[in-house]
């Protein structure tokens, strides 16, 4: 079998790349190893109900009139109408450093600006300098690593404010321990603080179905349960792939969205990138009775919290670090249709190595999941109020869960700390898109796939 354009990975990057290409030529095949597309942003069913994985909120919100905003650029590239997504903005979110300070923010940037003027008056002029730096900085220009933490501390001269700004940006997109590249910081700052967060009126399944329907309407093909075992190459050129079934598929161009190290493994070659620790996470979903009252959180969509004197964002020495994390309330978006349930979702840093020693599915592993859910609930209740007696369903995902269902090495949802911004990994017709290109979030992931098709594939046809 031969196809002009072959894509490995049916996550959002792969789907967007496939749809973009199919708008011009239908000769594209998307390969997904699992039975369902979505990758990190997918779904599953329990108790006759759909549960989303990955999706807390979508960053990069923009009103329709801001034509050059990432969200609107993406929709134009894919020829998708805004009304097809049914967008609902966040009610409002918070960075809360327990016993020290809190910062409120929303899709109105003026709220965060007012909060900093009020709570960090001595740093407000420096804050304005930081905003100017962010406005002028081009995060997509190739450049050596520059520590965002160092730049922020020098610019703001306030370690607490620095950590409070970094906390949500790291949890929503940093693959690096205790720091971010300045370019990644600028991307995430714009996405979360300057633009803001939203979600669709439906579920992640609705987004995936929408992308698939547009893609297939253009004649694009997809194969699920089609895992790749090897990429066939000679010199700097790729000929195609071999599936685990033994089937060979040749192609003119190949796009991999599964990660840099994972792609080099399929080439049977060592990854040339620097080896740095990968960051794992645990997430717990608490489904609550619909009548559950959470009065401390009625006007909060997401709470990023920290309980220690200094904010630490690194692989813990224990199974889970509960000292910081994310508490998301997916029902708290503006004008969202009432739901027959309420949810609380918690996210914390976790150690892949520590979980791996327990053995996936073994009794010690299952016991550790129970303990993790209990500890996470207790942390959330300190912030939201008690809800234990109203829990009707609970599920916990560990780094091993994530690795099993997404194939991300060590379950590291943000991938390799070393990013390849242009997607070029040294081959004439093989390119990389997705998390390891450095585009983050749902909008960023899709723009990543679109950008590679625009820059490297379409101009060569």
Order of alpha helices (4+ residues) and beta strands (2+ residues): beta-alpha-beta-beta-beta-beta-alpha-beta-beta-beta-alpha-alpha-alpha-alpha-alpha-beta-alpha-beta-beta-beta-beta-alpha-beta-beta-beta-beta-alpha-alpha-beta-alpha-beta-alpha
